[in-house]
Amino acid sequence: MAQEREAATREVLDVISRSRANEGPVFDVILRSAARLCNAPFADLDMLDEDGLHLREVATLGASERVIPSDRWVWSMKGPHYHVKAVRTGELVHIHDLRKSENYISGNPLTVASVDTEKMRTLLAAPLRTGGKSVGCIVLFRQEVNPFSAEEIALVETFAAQAVIAIENVRQFREVQKRLEREEATRQILGVISQSRDNEKPVFDTILESACRLCDAPLAFLSLVNDEGTHFRVPAHRGATSEMARVWDTQLEPIEGSALMTSKAIRNRLVIQVDDLSSSDLPDTSDHRRAQLAELEKVGTYLVIPLIRGERAIGTINLYRREIRPFPPEQIKLVETFAAQAVIAIENVRRFREVQERLEREKASAEILGVISRSRDAEKPVFDAILDCATRLCGADSATILMANAERTSLTLMATVGARRQSDLGETHSITSGHTSSDAVLTGRPAQITDARDTELYRQGDPIRVELVDEWGLRTSLGVPLLIDNEAIGCITVMRMHEVRPFLESEVALIETFAAQAVIAIENARQFRALQEKTEEVLSLNTSLEKRVDEQVGEIERMGRLKRFLPAAVADTIVTSGSENMLSSHRVLLGVLFCDIRGFTAFCETAEPEETIEVLQTYHEELGKLINSHGAGVDHRMGDGIMVLFNDPLPCDDPAGDAVRLAIAMRARMEELCRTWKRMGYRLGFGIGVSLGYATVGMVGFEGRFDYTASGTAINLASRLCDEADDGEILLSPKAAIAVEDEFQVESRGELSLKGLREPIEVFRLATVSVP
């Protein structure tokens, strides 16, 4: 018998070594061996579900489907069954005679069926324990009243321990597989992001495919909030029936006041999980959306993860399961990672589209200016070019340019694209309050009607409004005045047909630019016609005009170039001065501050890329606010290192004192951030070095890649002091310490030999923690 037991143990261990991905073969061998060696014709192995609330049979031997159905048993952990008791208490349960047991006497259906149908009499339930808790049990039955011996019980407990080994091996193997799958999914999504600069849809589809596959969710969609922040739509979904897909494809749901969980998640920036959709305490929506999900898709559990950008949610990822099975925390965290990647894709595409729109608008402006330069004696070609660009770039269906008479009592149609016919040119109508074109001319400001159908003029039957709405399909319109000396001489009107969609501020600003160009064209033509006999004067006028336009464009480009490497206030000062001479190479007394994060390199080696990016983003955002508020001249950032200069290019009275005040504010803010990060498991610190001395400052680089920087001993010294500073410490150079000692308490830290300096220098430490 001992040899048989040893052979059985070896067989189980051999199967364990070959079954890394599945416990089933191990369980089957264990049940066969236990039943054979313990003379028990019936056996089963039960496992605790992930929720810890139910015990599920995963392997069985001997019992007929009269007692054990083909879909296996699931028992509540609150039930009276003896194998449930073994798992619940973690102790062996041995019933010598089931017919005399409390469960049989009380009429428990499973116990009665087991005894009367299958003739089971003696029961042994051995719990599977790991890490101090039970995860399942092995149950053996005999058909005669024959208690198990101590040796048999010990053998079953050995089999239980081997089952735990198999379970743990498979769990570890599956965890590795899941981690690899998740890493591969992340790489795949990032690859699609890099290839989809102008379209988020491929990224959304890849994210939903990965989320459904890795979280075992057959149904999912991604929602996005509109630009106004009032509604959300569904640009991507997966797994829905055709009827539900039609609902999502046309869905435009309100956010405020909506009972939808998606709207609630967006409003509150919260992760929401509904374990059971049939729960009666969940509100339904006015269009019975919850009923649709329950009836059309048979949804049991669903999860909503918000897409967070900055301080607000811009959409959600929704996952659905057709059974009642909540998503565990690790899957929720995974979907949150996918949500962050979706935000990255959205932001990338937004920036790409902004660049494209800016380039298109610049190209349109250049085209119009080209037409202006070629059409000095007529406005019509310019008007046509303007209307073509306006409709194309603003997504409008129709546009007109109307000119007011001298008395500003009527408007004449001068140019049109879209709904109006060219034969209507020259048509005149009176200026009437309530029409976008009339209101723009009367007020001298842009006038917009969100929905022409929902206006008093339409309800009162105004002929022009009724014709525009009923015959043309007008819904949203915008009128922008053509201004000369703050007086409107006409207007550009752009219209959207069959769609209520207000024009954005950026679109209004673009039409205002076109209006200014239309005025230039009008002025050009008027002056050309008045002075056409004076050719030289006309040429001079055009040359002056082109120069003025070039100067404006050059000013915009110069401002943009300066703001790439200087704070906005410094760039504004340089532009206001009209000269960039202050940016040329020169020597100046500087207050120099260097700071960086302690322990950041070690953090990067262990943290996820998203965690590193989030820490850096928060760090630079928070310290950038302090740098701007303290009036720094220039700051440079490389990874977690920041250099800040005081007294150039903006002069200040106390560069060392200003640098110290900024250092104190930085230290206080970083103490708060580091406490927050510590709760998240990030062990980070912060050090600062401050010096005072002369350095050479100026622009360095080449066309398109200029930078404004400084070099010299004062710069190197501040950097070395930063390197020497302990967490929370602010170190000062001798000159800096002397400059601030009347205002701040400083103390000597002794002499230090610093890299790049030939002699040791005495270094000082700032002792105060408050800003005077």
VOGU-3710 file (C-alpha; in Angstrom, 3 decimals, decimal comma):
1> maqereaatr> 0,000/0,000/0,000  2,854/2,406/0,802  4,332/1,766/-2,644  0,965/2,497/-4,284  0,697/5,767/-2,382  4,196/6,791/-3,366  3,464/5,915/-7,004  0,254/7,942/-6,868  2,115/10,910/-5,385  4,768/10,692/-8,105
11> evldvisrsr> 2,082/10,496/-10,795  0,342/13,606/-9,409  3,608/15,528/-9,246  4,445/14,460/-12,796  1,087/15,742/-14,061  1,612/18,979/-12,120  4,941/19,522/-13,913  3,235/19,067/-17,315  0,071/21,092/-16,593  1,261/24,636/-16,056
21> anegpvfdvi> -1,711/26,210/-17,834  -4,590/24,033/-16,604  -5,377/22,420/-13,258  -7,967/20,039/-14,748  -5,624/17,102/-15,522  -4,104/17,357/-12,031  -7,548/17,366/-10,385  -8,621/14,300/-12,400  -5,499/12,317/-11,409  -5,892/13,348/-7,750
31> lrsaarlcna> -9,548/12,236/-7,655  -8,774/8,900/-9,342  -5,852/8,222/-6,981  -7,738/9,312/-3,862  -10,827/7,271/-4,779  -8,766/4,175/-5,591  -6,431/4,301/-2,586  -9,164/5,226/-0,093  -11,798/2,844/-1,502  -14,234/5,695/-2,242
41> pfadldmlde> -16,324/5,252/-5,428  -17,464/8,884/-5,391  -15,212/11,966/-5,314  -15,267/15,578/-6,349  -13,057/18,649/-6,106  -14,633/22,076/-5,456  -13,095/25,544/-5,857  -14,010/28,880/-4,323  -15,135/31,489/-6,915  -13,279/34,798/-7,319
51> dglhlrevat> -16,038/36,588/-5,407  -15,432/34,329/-2,375  -19,195/33,867/-2,053  -19,730/30,606/-3,922  -18,172/27,128/-4,076  -18,103/25,569/-7,552  -17,508/21,924/-8,486  -14,625/21,725/-10,994  -13,989/17,955/-11,125  -16,045/14,864/-10,202
61> lgaservips> -15,764/11,084/-10,191  -18,447/8,416/-9,905  -21,717/10,296/-9,235  -24,502/10,084/-11,851  -26,251/13,130/-13,299  -29,261/12,272/-11,196  -27,379/14,014/-8,412  -24,575/15,863/-10,229  -25,962/17,544/-13,409  -23,784/18,134/-16,457
71> drwvwsmkgp> -23,492/21,853/-15,759  -21,962/21,125/-12,338  -23,010/22,409/-8,913  -22,536/25,856/-7,367  -23,134/26,281/-3,631  -23,453/29,429/-1,551  -20,755/29,762/1,104  -23,550/30,514/3,561  -25,157/27,113/2,933  -25,307/24,117/5,323
81> hyhvkavrtg> -23,453/21,605/3,118  -20,569/19,758/4,753  -17,987/20,460/2,041  -18,956/24,168/2,254  -18,373/23,975/6,007  -14,895/22,503/5,404  -13,943/25,435/3,172  -15,593/27,988/5,443  -13,856/26,780/8,600  -10,647/25,510/6,985
91> elvhihdlrk> -11,007/22,281/8,983  -11,471/18,643/7,942  -15,113/17,431/7,969  -15,632/13,655/8,500  -19,245/12,364/8,609  -19,328/8,668/9,529  -22,977/8,134/8,503  -24,763/10,667/6,335  -28,128/9,030/7,085  -27,696/10,073/10,719
101> senyisgnpl> -26,382/13,526/9,917  -28,220/16,726/10,735  -28,569/17,653/7,048  -30,247/14,322/6,166  -32,566/14,450/9,164  -33,557/18,064/8,328  -34,321/17,061/4,714  -31,513/18,865/2,875  -32,207/17,975/-0,810  -28,580/17,319/-1,822
111> tvasvdtekm> -27,861/15,160/1,233  -31,127/13,217/0,825  -30,464/12,633/-2,912  -26,881/11,580/-2,224  -27,937/9,040/0,411  -31,162/7,711/-1,122  -30,180/7,802/-4,825  -26,437/7,235/-4,857  -26,282/5,303/-1,537  -23,568/7,593/-0,154
121> rtllaaplrt> -23,074/6,991/3,572  -19,612/8,124/4,731  -18,197/11,570/3,751  -14,731/13,111/4,050  -14,101/16,756/3,049  -10,479/18,000/3,161  -9,981/21,767/2,608  -7,388/23,110/0,161  -5,509/25,810/2,081  -2,952/28,360/0,903
131> ggksvgcivl> -1,721/31,527/2,504  -3,812/30,899/5,633  -7,152/30,645/3,811  -9,215/27,958/2,096  -9,607/27,982/-1,686  -11,533/24,705/-2,129  -11,817/21,114/-0,939  -11,557/17,429/-1,911  -14,672/15,383/-1,045  -14,764/11,552/-0,878
141> frqevnpfsa> -17,865/9,332/-0,350  -18,309/5,686/0,548  -21,505/3,669/0,002  -21,167/1,882/3,276  -20,791/3,190/6,800  -17,008/2,904/6,982  -15,120/5,886/8,469  -11,845/6,836/6,838  -8,698/5,827/8,724  -6,056/8,274/9,947
151> eeialvetfa> -3,683/7,094/7,204  -6,355/7,661/4,538  -7,116/11,099/5,914  -3,408/11,970/5,862  -3,198/10,751/2,247  -6,172/12,906/1,206  -4,588/15,886/2,942  -1,403/15,204/0,927  -3,487/15,182/-2,254  -5,099/18,444/-1,110
161> aqaviaienv> -1,640/19,997/-0,701  -0,685/18,795/-4,203  -3,902/20,277/-5,601  -2,933/23,603/-4,005  0,503/23,377/-5,681  -1,198/22,820/-9,048  -3,605/25,704/-8,434  -0,772/28,030/-7,450  1,360/26,964/-10,445  -1,501/27,625/-12,848
171> rqfrevqkrl> -2,333/30,909/-11,117  1,258/32,100/-11,457  1,439/30,900/-15,065  -1,808/32,699/-15,920  -0,644/35,851/-14,175  2,522/35,825/-16,287  0,458/35,177/-19,415  -1,943/37,987/-18,515  0,921/40,370/-17,837  2,526/39,484/-21,163
181> ereeatrqil> -0,798/39,868/-22,953  -1,372/43,244/-21,307  2,115/44,445/-22,141  1,651/43,289/-25,733  -1,726/45,056/-25,879  -0,120/48,240/-24,549  2,670/48,019/-27,140  0,132/47,408/-29,868  -1,991/50,380/-28,823  1,027/52,666/-28,578
191> gvisqsrdne> 2,076/51,506/-32,042  -1,339/52,366/-33,462  -1,204/55,747/-31,688  2,134/56,516/-33,370  0,668/55,613/-36,768  -2,689/57,413/-36,355  -1,822/61,060/-35,930  -4,898/62,347/-37,748  -7,559/59,813/-36,725  -8,418/58,358/-33,310
201> kpvfdtiles> -10,728/55,622/-34,670  -8,026/52,945/-35,257  -6,762/53,547/-31,703  -10,287/53,315/-30,272  -10,932/50,056/-32,153  -7,647/48,546/-30,932  -8,338/49,626/-27,341  -11,835/48,125/-27,357  -10,568/44,877/-28,913  -7,844/44,581/-26,248
211> acrlcdapla> -10,188/45,521/-23,394  -12,842/42,997/-24,491  -10,276/40,226/-24,949  -8,269/40,781/-21,754  -11,272/41,511/-19,523  -13,554/38,804/-20,966  -16,205/41,339/-21,987  -18,041/40,589/-25,258  -19,591/44,054/-25,549  -17,994/47,518/-25,298
221> flslvndegt> -18,155/51,088/-26,517  -16,140/54,306/-26,200  -17,890/57,655/-25,765  -16,623/61,202/-26,312  -17,936/64,528/-25,010  -18,677/67,181/-27,640  -16,716/70,462/-27,789  -19,415/72,296/-25,833  -19,321/69,722/-23,029  -23,109/69,222/-23,164
231> hfrvpahrga> -23,530/65,814/-24,853  -21,625/62,655/-25,601  -21,560/60,448/-28,698  -20,281/56,918/-29,391  -17,550/56,953/-32,092  -16,521/53,300/-31,566  -18,206/50,148/-30,292  -17,667/46,384/-30,397  -19,827/43,282/-30,151  -23,281/44,899/-30,233
241> tsemarvwdt> -26,296/43,499/-32,040  -27,326/45,418/-35,146  -30,219/47,051/-33,291  -28,059/48,198/-30,400  -25,326/49,309/-32,840  -27,865/51,584/-34,561  -28,727/53,114/-31,201  -25,057/53,794/-30,408  -24,250/55,067/-33,912  -26,987/57,720/-33,655
251> qlepiegsal> -26,745/58,373/-29,929  -26,228/61,964/-28,782  -26,961/61,923/-25,072  -27,063/64,886/-22,660  -24,609/64,901/-19,773  -26,295/67,155/-17,221  -29,433/65,713/-15,671  -29,117/62,368/-17,455  -29,714/59,105/-15,577  -27,288/57,204/-17,795
261> mtskairnrl> -24,278/55,798/-15,951  -22,061/57,133/-18,757  -23,292/60,676/-18,124  -22,848/60,228/-14,367  -19,271/58,945/-14,815  -18,463/61,981/-16,997  -20,085/64,455/-14,612  -18,358/63,110/-11,513  -15,161/61,740/-13,097  -15,866/58,429/-11,355
271> viqvddlsss> -15,353/54,762/-12,149  -18,797/53,130/-12,008  -19,482/49,390/-11,885  -23,003/47,942/-11,874  -22,779/44,338/-10,696  -26,345/43,433/-11,681  -28,192/45,470/-14,325  -31,496/43,936/-13,280  -31,171/45,520/-9,837  -34,369/47,411/-9,088
281> dlpdtsdhrr> -32,626/50,350/-7,414  -31,055/51,517/-10,728  -32,995/54,318/-12,489  -34,003/53,769/-16,099  -33,659/56,499/-18,725  -36,463/58,234/-20,577  -35,807/56,095/-23,673  -35,480/52,915/-21,578  -31,784/52,506/-22,374  -31,235/50,187/-19,386
291> aqlaelekvg> -34,081/47,979/-20,588  -32,530/47,910/-24,058  -29,228/46,679/-22,665  -30,955/44,079/-20,514  -33,306/42,812/-23,227  -31,331/43,270/-26,484  -27,863/42,472/-25,204  -28,707/40,366/-22,115  -26,268/42,487/-20,099  -25,734/41,472/-16,480
301> tylviplirg> -22,663/43,462/-15,324  -21,144/46,591/-16,773  -18,225/48,912/-16,069  -17,756/52,597/-16,962  -14,243/54,112/-16,889  -13,953/57,893/-17,509  -11,341/59,341/-19,877  -9,680/62,059/-17,790  -7,867/65,006/-19,343  -6,762/67,667/-16,890
311> eraigtinly> -9,618/68,505/-14,552  -12,507/67,031/-16,553  -13,733/63,826/-18,149  -13,873/63,883/-21,950  -15,515/60,491/-22,453  -15,699/56,913/-21,184  -14,840/53,302/-21,951  -17,815/51,026/-21,209  -17,456/47,239/-20,871  -20,380/44,812/-20,567
321> rreirpfppe> -20,740/41,179/-19,512  -23,845/39,171/-20,260  -23,553/37,286/-16,975  -23,537/38,768/-13,465  -19,764/38,744/-12,858  -18,159/41,961/-11,545  -14,857/43,123/-13,003  -11,983/42,607/-10,499  -9,690/45,500/-9,482  -6,801/44,437/-11,753
331> qiklvetfaa> -9,088/44,542/-14,810  -10,471/47,934/-13,772  -6,900/49,223/-13,478  -6,077/47,791/-16,916  -9,041/49,582/-18,495  -7,963/52,785/-16,740  -4,589/52,369/-18,497  -6,415/51,943/-21,806  -8,437/55,083/-20,995  -5,211/57,044/-20,459
341> qaviaienvr> -3,933/55,769/-23,808  -7,183/56,831/-25,468  -6,699/60,327/-24,030  -3,158/60,389/-25,449  -4,529/59,448/-28,884  -7,266/62,088/-28,646  -4,767/64,738/-27,589  -2,335/63,757/-30,365  -5,052/63,960/-33,002  -6,376/67,210/-31,540
351> rfrevqerle> -2,945/68,794/-31,722  -2,353/67,392/-35,206  -5,701/68,766/-36,377  -4,992/72,115/-34,755  -1,735/72,285/-36,683  -3,524/71,220/-39,868  -6,290/73,763/-39,298  -3,750/76,473/-38,602  -1,845/75,574/-41,762  -5,083/75,503/-43,753
361> rekasaeilg> -6,101/78,868/-42,347  -2,692/80,339/-43,041  -2,875/78,926/-46,552  -6,375/80,374/-46,986  -5,184/83,772/-45,765  -2,256/83,604/-48,173  -4,609/82,671/-51,025  -6,914/85,562/-50,208  -4,007/87,985/-49,910  -2,816/86,699/-53,279
371> visrsrdaek> -6,235/87,368/-54,798  -6,230/90,801/-53,148  -2,862/91,589/-54,704  -4,124/90,482/-58,125  -7,567/92,126/-57,900  -6,789/95,684/-57,068  -9,608/97,079/-59,158  -12,450/94,682/-58,151  -13,696/93,201/-54,883  -15,694/90,301/-56,381
381> pvfdaildca> -12,791/87,826/-56,887  -11,679/88,489/-53,303  -15,237/88,022/-51,995  -15,554/84,718/-53,857  -12,211/83,476/-52,475  -13,207/84,545/-48,946  -16,576/82,764/-49,076  -15,016/79,608/-50,496  -12,463/79,505/-47,649  -15,055/80,406/-45,007
391> trlcgadsat> -17,457/77,596/-45,932  -14,659/75,053/-46,322  -12,799/75,825/-43,084  -15,869/76,402/-40,891  -17,961/73,477/-42,109  -20,701/75,794/-43,429  -23,111/74,969/-46,280  -23,669/78,495/-47,559  -22,213/81,983/-47,175  -22,865/85,535/-48,411
401> ilmanaerts> -21,285/88,967/-48,369  -23,737/91,864/-48,153  -22,902/95,570/-48,310  -24,862/98,317/-46,538  -25,894/101,546/-48,254  -24,588/104,874/-47,007  -27,640/105,392/-44,783  -27,359/101,828/-43,414  -31,012/101,101/-44,164  -30,567/98,253/-46,653
411> ltlmatvgar> -28,196/95,440/-47,569  -27,196/94,335/-51,086  -26,017/90,835/-51,968  -22,482/91,148/-53,391  -21,248/87,518/-53,381  -22,640/84,080/-52,504  -21,757/80,388/-52,401  -24,054/77,488/-51,589  -27,802/77,940/-51,354  -28,224/81,376/-52,960
421> rqsdlgeths> -28,171/81,577/-56,749  -25,654/83,767/-58,573  -28,623/85,376/-60,329  -29,618/86,808/-56,932  -26,534/89,053/-56,915  -27,518/92,698/-56,583  -30,714/91,828/-54,714  -31,459/94,318/-51,912  -33,488/93,978/-48,714  -34,043/96,296/-45,787
431> itsghtssda> -32,081/96,029/-42,555  -34,413/94,370/-40,031  -33,502/93,577/-36,435  -33,477/89,827/-35,692  -31,640/88,749/-38,845  -27,993/87,809/-38,308  -26,742/90,040/-41,149  -28,817/93,003/-39,996  -27,865/92,599/-36,329  -24,156/92,357/-37,221
441> vltgrpaqit> -24,347/95,634/-39,189  -26,474/97,446/-36,588  -24,344/96,438/-33,569  -20,921/96,237/-35,225  -20,410/92,871/-33,465  -20,739/89,220/-34,520  -24,322/87,933/-34,308  -25,202/84,222/-34,147  -28,536/82,378/-34,264  -28,186/78,849/-32,920
451> dardtelyrq> -31,475/77,546/-34,369  -33,353/79,712/-36,877  -36,433/77,529/-36,440  -36,521/78,408/-32,735  -36,782/82,216/-33,154  -39,568/84,797/-32,805  -39,167/85,897/-36,442  -39,881/82,357/-37,644  -42,817/81,911/-35,262  -44,229/85,273/-36,365
461> gdpirvelvd> -43,976/84,248/-40,016  -41,289/86,729/-41,159  -41,102/86,059/-44,952  -37,306/86,102/-45,183  -36,850/83,854/-42,115  -39,554/81,413/-43,235  -38,009/81,183/-46,715  -34,534/80,594/-45,267  -35,762/77,886/-42,898  -38,440/76,103/-44,918
471> ewglrtslgv> -36,988/76,332/-48,436  -33,245/76,425/-47,763  -33,195/74,386/-44,553  -31,334/77,062/-42,548  -30,712/76,157/-38,909  -27,541/77,919/-37,589  -26,196/81,220/-38,927  -23,387/83,643/-38,054  -23,005/87,263/-39,198  -19,664/89,091/-38,849
481> pllidneaig> -19,531/92,815/-39,665  -17,099/94,426/-42,127  -15,712/97,324/-40,085  -14,056/100,523/-41,202  -13,237/102,928/-38,353  -15,534/100,875/-36,057  -18,473/101,379/-38,408  -20,070/98,441/-40,190  -20,247/98,754/-43,973  -21,527/95,227/-44,568
491> citvmrmhev> -21,160/91,694/-43,276  -20,118/88,108/-44,003  -22,848/85,569/-43,175  -22,132/81,839/-42,948  -24,921/79,266/-42,588  -25,364/75,624/-41,658  -28,318/73,864/-43,246  -30,366/71,049/-41,685  -28,069/70,970/-38,628  -28,121/72,866/-35,338
501> rpfleseval> -24,413/73,345/-34,627  -23,193/76,690/-33,249  -19,997/78,178/-34,660  -17,043/77,938/-32,269  -15,077/80,935/-31,000  -12,135/79,933/-33,202  -14,433/79,889/-36,238  -15,844/83,301/-35,351  -12,286/84,652/-35,049  -11,425/83,179/-38,470
511> ietfaaqavi> -14,451/84,851/-40,110  -13,402/88,117/-38,443  -9,998/87,717/-40,123  -11,728/87,151/-43,466  -13,907/90,204/-42,796  -10,779/92,298/-42,250  -9,376/90,987/-45,537  -12,652/91,773/-47,286  -12,374/95,328/-45,980  -8,827/95,487/-47,310
521> aienarqfra> -10,125/94,353/-50,709  -12,930/96,919/-50,599  -10,541/99,665/-49,628  -8,069/98,578/-52,294  -10,690/98,644/-55,006  -12,107/101,981/-53,862  -8,709/103,622/-53,737  -7,669/102,034/-57,053  -10,782/103,327/-58,768  -10,317/106,791/-57,249
531> lqekteevls> -6,633/106,956/-58,093  -6,374/104,718/-61,158  -4,859/107,602/-63,164  -2,049/107,850/-60,608  -0,331/104,529/-61,188  2,703/105,247/-59,040  0,591/106,150/-56,051  -1,457/102,984/-56,459  1,701/100,859/-56,636  3,070/102,625/-53,581
541> lntslekrvd> -0,168/101,955/-51,738  -0,062/98,245/-52,589  3,606/98,036/-51,603  2,796/99,674/-48,280  -0,119/97,305/-47,800  1,982/94,201/-48,511  4,702/95,453/-46,194  2,152/95,993/-43,452  0,777/92,483/-43,916  4,315/91,025/-43,927
551> eqvgeiermg> 5,147/92,930/-40,746  2,020/91,568/-39,072  2,835/88,027/-40,130  6,473/88,533/-39,076  5,357/89,916/-35,724  3,158/86,856/-35,138  5,992/84,508/-36,109  8,502/86,377/-33,923  6,138/86,280/-30,951  5,562/82,562/-31,430
561> rlkrflpaav> 9,325/81,923/-31,733  10,102/83,842/-28,551  7,359/82,138/-26,558  8,855/78,739/-27,411  11,829/79,358/-25,135  10,816/82,383/-22,974  7,962/82,871/-20,514  5,004/84,703/-22,049  5,617/87,859/-19,969  9,261/88,053/-21,095
571> adtivtsgse> 8,341/87,502/-24,724  5,666/90,212/-24,505  8,233/92,624/-23,059  10,720/91,970/-25,873  8,055/92,347/-28,541  6,764/95,551/-26,919  10,297/96,966/-26,894  10,438/96,434/-30,669  13,951/94,981/-30,484  15,554/91,625/-29,758
581> nmlsshrvll> 18,878/93,212/-28,861  18,472/92,183/-25,254  18,666/88,554/-26,434  22,125/88,993/-27,992  25,153/87,582/-26,174  26,120/89,630/-23,071  27,392/89,306/-19,499  25,074/89,948/-16,610  24,776/89,323/-12,883  22,369/86,406/-12,450
591> gvlfcdirgf> 20,512/84,699/-9,658  20,635/81,033/-10,710  18,439/78,222/-9,343  18,865/74,508/-10,144  16,497/71,818/-8,811  15,665/68,190/-9,482  13,856/65,191/-7,976  15,805/62,942/-5,595  15,510/59,242/-6,372  13,938/59,842/-9,781
601> tafcetaepe> 16,320/57,552/-11,706  15,604/54,611/-9,396  11,888/55,375/-9,607  12,013/55,269/-13,435  13,693/51,844/-13,362  10,792/50,281/-11,435  7,755/52,387/-12,342  5,431/51,921/-15,292  5,939/54,462/-18,150  2,521/55,965/-17,434
611> etievlqtyh> 3,468/56,523/-13,779  6,746/58,218/-14,793  4,955/60,498/-17,256  2,273/61,386/-14,703  4,865/62,282/-12,029  6,897/64,421/-14,494  3,777/66,142/-15,805  2,561/67,044/-12,301  6,095/68,126/-11,269  6,647/70,449/-14,236
621> eelgklinsh> 3,108/71,819/-14,162  3,192/72,728/-10,462  6,744/74,173/-10,468  6,044/75,974/-13,763  3,208/77,862/-12,053  5,574/78,953/-9,263  8,299/79,991/-11,739  5,850/82,174/-13,668  4,366/83,720/-10,511  7,852/84,666/-9,190
631> gagvdhrmgd> 8,776/86,648/-12,325  11,665/84,488/-13,495  13,427/85,566/-16,671  14,143/82,147/-18,224  13,682/78,524/-17,229  15,076/75,390/-18,896  13,832/71,850/-18,264  15,576/68,566/-18,977  13,837/65,479/-17,568  13,407/66,192/-13,868
641> gimvlfndpl> 16,044/68,983/-13,836  15,042/72,668/-14,000  17,285/75,763/-14,331  15,778/79,208/-13,553  17,505/82,578/-14,197  16,716/85,878/-12,487  17,761/89,364/-13,734  17,823/88,479/-17,456  16,339/89,258/-19,875  14,060/91,053/-17,393
651> pcddpagdav> 16,070/93,033/-14,804  15,259/92,714/-11,106  16,567/94,464/-7,978  17,328/91,345/-5,928  18,172/88,334/-8,117  19,541/86,205/-5,279  16,591/87,007/-2,995  14,096/86,298/-5,786  15,802/82,952/-6,459  15,670/82,013/-2,740
661> rlaiamrarm> 11,997/82,993/-2,470  11,200/80,786/-5,443  13,279/77,964/-3,927  11,307/78,125/-0,664  8,000/78,072/-2,519  9,204/75,126/-4,624  10,304/73,200/-1,561  6,942/73,723/0,161  4,998/72,565/-2,889  7,267/69,554/-3,447
671> eelcrtwkrm> 6,854/68,469/0,193  3,104/68,227/-0,496  3,634/66,372/-3,778  6,159/63,942/-2,241  3,729/63,122/0,577  1,084/62,336/-2,036  3,534/60,243/-4,074  4,680/58,386/-0,962  1,119/57,188/-0,372  1,252/55,797/-3,900
681> gyrlgfgigv> 4,501/53,972/-3,156  6,856/56,467/-4,874  9,856/57,366/-2,666  10,940/60,694/-4,108  12,619/63,797/-2,730  13,698/67,243/-3,884  16,900/69,317/-3,763  17,792/72,900/-4,774  21,015/74,837/-5,411  21,176/78,662/-5,677
691> slgyatvgmv> 24,144/80,795/-6,792  24,787/84,456/-7,585  27,360/85,590/-10,127  28,140/86,854/-13,598  27,423/84,674/-16,632  27,277/85,001/-20,395  23,682/84,965/-21,664  22,216/84,930/-25,177  20,562/82,975/-27,971  22,270/79,793/-29,174
701> gfegrfdyta> 21,254/77,541/-32,070  20,270/77,743/-35,690  17,227/78,744/-37,714  14,136/77,073/-36,277  15,977/75,646/-33,239  17,130/78,662/-31,190  17,388/78,544/-27,431  18,080/81,286/-24,899  20,579/80,060/-22,319  23,483/81,011/-20,053
711> sgtainlasr> 26,957/79,682/-19,314  29,633/80,412/-16,725  30,838/79,518/-13,261  27,632/80,737/-11,586  25,611/78,292/-13,704  27,927/75,347/-12,993  28,038/76,184/-9,293  24,239/76,207/-8,913  24,076/72,863/-10,732  26,730/71,287/-8,458
721> lcdeaddgei> 25,001/72,630/-5,336  21,761/71,052/-6,528  23,594/67,730/-6,901  24,927/68,002/-3,320  21,610/69,034/-1,742  19,839/66,457/0,407  16,099/65,914/0,218  14,376/69,186/1,200  17,680/71,083/1,402  18,409/74,463/-0,242
731> llspkaaiav> 22,168/75,079/-0,659  23,583/78,542/-1,367  26,873/79,704/-2,866  28,930/82,154/-0,757  27,848/85,177/-2,836  24,209/84,156/-2,726  24,370/83,577/1,044  25,919/87,029/1,618  23,298/88,653/-0,608  20,346/87,211/1,348
741> edefqvesrg> 21,721/86,871/4,897  19,946/90,042/6,099  16,607/88,638/4,979  17,003/84,882/5,481  18,692/82,746/8,125  21,607/80,853/6,583  24,141/78,506/8,158  27,425/77,048/6,974  27,479/73,483/5,747  31,257/73,454/5,581
751> elslkglrep> 33,655/73,347/2,657  32,918/71,089/-0,278  34,980/70,069/-3,293  32,690/70,444/-6,271  33,229/69,032/-9,720  34,549/71,677/-12,151  35,933/73,944/-9,382  39,644/73,847/-8,587  39,382/74,793/-4,932  36,943/73,741/-2,212
761> ievfrlatvs> 34,345/76,387/-1,359  32,267/77,011/1,716  28,624/76,066/1,107  25,661/77,490/3,033  22,304/76,017/3,882  19,012/77,963/4,096  17,605/77,480/7,576  14,199/79,184/7,226  11,118/77,562/5,665  8,875/80,605/5,215
771> vp> 8,832/83,342/2,605  9,335/86,783/4,191
//
